[in-house]
Amino acid sequence: MSVSEADVDIVITPAARFLLLESRVALAGALDGFPLSEARVPRLGLFPYVEEHHPPVERASYRVPTSALDLQSGELLISVHASMLDELEEEHGAWAAGTRFRPEGMPATYFVLPLQE
């Protein structure tokens, strides 16, 4: 991942032996900026950056203009979810490694990228 004055570039690469079927990305300056349910669970259907991968791919890239983001907090929170296909052609859902939105229940995660001044 890289951040410039104009864009945030995100590259999603699953673990070995998996291919991406679909990927979803949401970015925010604070937790309240994510599309969350009343139970504070991410609403995948409202993630603004979505791509279906036909055929399945080994990696996916997103370029998000910084003008679309609220970066006043000095950090960028990113949540990534993927539907993946394993070597037996079974489908799995996965979240990028990070901090859980809730300590129990749905394993949805986000991670924090501090922004340099």
C-alpha positions in Angstrom: 0.0 0.0 0.0 1.1 3.5 -0.7 -0.3 7.0 -0.1 0.5 10.0 -2.1 -1.0 13.5 -2.1 -3.4 12.4 -4.8 -4.1 8.7 -4.2 -4.1 5.7 -1.9 -2.9 2.5 -3.7 -4.0 -0.8 -2.2 -2.8 -4.2 -3.4 -4.6 -7.3 -2.1 -2.6 -10.5 -2.3 -4.1 -13.6 -0.6 -2.1 -16.4 1.0 -0.5 -19.0 -1.2 -2.9 -21.5 -2.8 -5.8 -19.0 -2.8 -7.2 -16.9 -5.7 -9.5 -13.9 -5.3 -13.1 -14.2 -6.5 -14.2 -10.8 -5.1 -12.7 -8.1 -3.1 -14.2 -5.2 -1.1 -12.4 -2.2 0.4 -13.6 0.6 2.7 -11.4 3.5 3.9 -12.2 6.0 6.7 -10.5 8.6 8.9 -12.3 7.1 12.0 -14.4 4.1 12.9 -17.6 6.1 12.4 -16.6 6.6 8.7 -17.1 2.9 7.9 -20.5 1.6 6.8 -21.5 -0.1 10.0 -24.7 -1.7 11.3 -26.3 -0.7 14.6 -24.3 -3.6 16.1 -21.1 -2.0 14.8 -20.5 -4.7 12.2 -19.3 -3.7 8.7 -22.0 -3.8 6.1 -20.2 -5.4 3.1 -22.9 -4.4 0.7 -22.0 -0.8 1.4 -18.3 -1.0 1.0 -17.6 1.5 -1.8 -14.8 -0.3 -3.6 -15.8 -3.7 -5.0 -14.5 -5.9 -7.8 -15.5 -9.3 -8.9 -12.7 -11.2 -10.4 -13.6 -13.4 -13.4 -11.5 -15.5 -13.8 -10.1 -15.6 -10.2 -6.9 -13.7 -9.8 -3.8 -13.8 -7.6 -3.9 -10.1 -6.7 -6.2 -7.1 -7.0 -5.4 -3.4 -6.9 -7.4 -0.4 -6.0 -6.5 3.3 -6.4 -8.6 5.6 -4.2 -8.3 9.4 -4.7 -7.4 11.1 -1.4 -10.0 13.8 -2.3 -12.7 11.1 -1.6 -11.4 10.6 2.0 -11.5 12.5 5.3 -7.9 12.5 6.3 -8.0 15.1 9.1 -7.5 12.6 11.9 -3.9 12.0 10.7 -4.5 8.3 10.1 -6.3 6.1 7.6 -8.4 3.1 8.6 -8.8 0.4 6.0 -11.0 -2.6 6.0 -10.6 -5.3 3.3 -12.8 -8.4 2.8 -12.3 -11.0 0.1 -14.1 -14.1 -1.2 -11.4 -16.6 -2.2 -11.1 -19.9 -3.9 -8.8 -22.6 -2.6 -7.0 -25.3 -4.5 -10.0 -27.6 -4.1 -12.2 -24.9 -5.6 -14.0 -24.3 -2.3 -15.0 -20.7 -1.6 -13.9 -18.9 1.6 -14.4 -15.5 3.1 -11.5 -13.6 4.7 -10.6 -10.3 6.3 -7.2 -8.6 6.1 -5.2 -9.0 9.2 -5.9 -6.3 11.7 -8.0 -5.1 14.6 -11.4 -6.6 15.1 -14.4 -4.2 14.9 -15.9 -6.2 17.8 -14.1 -8.4 20.2 -16.7 -11.2 19.7 -18.9 -12.3 16.9 -18.1 -11.5 13.3 -14.4 -11.5 12.7 -14.4 -8.3 10.6 -11.2 -6.3 10.9 -9.6 -3.0 9.9 -6.0 -1.8 10.1 -4.6 1.7 10.7 -2.1 3.5 8.5 -0.6 6.6 10.2 -0.3 9.5 7.8 2.9 11.5 7.8 2.6 15.3 7.8 
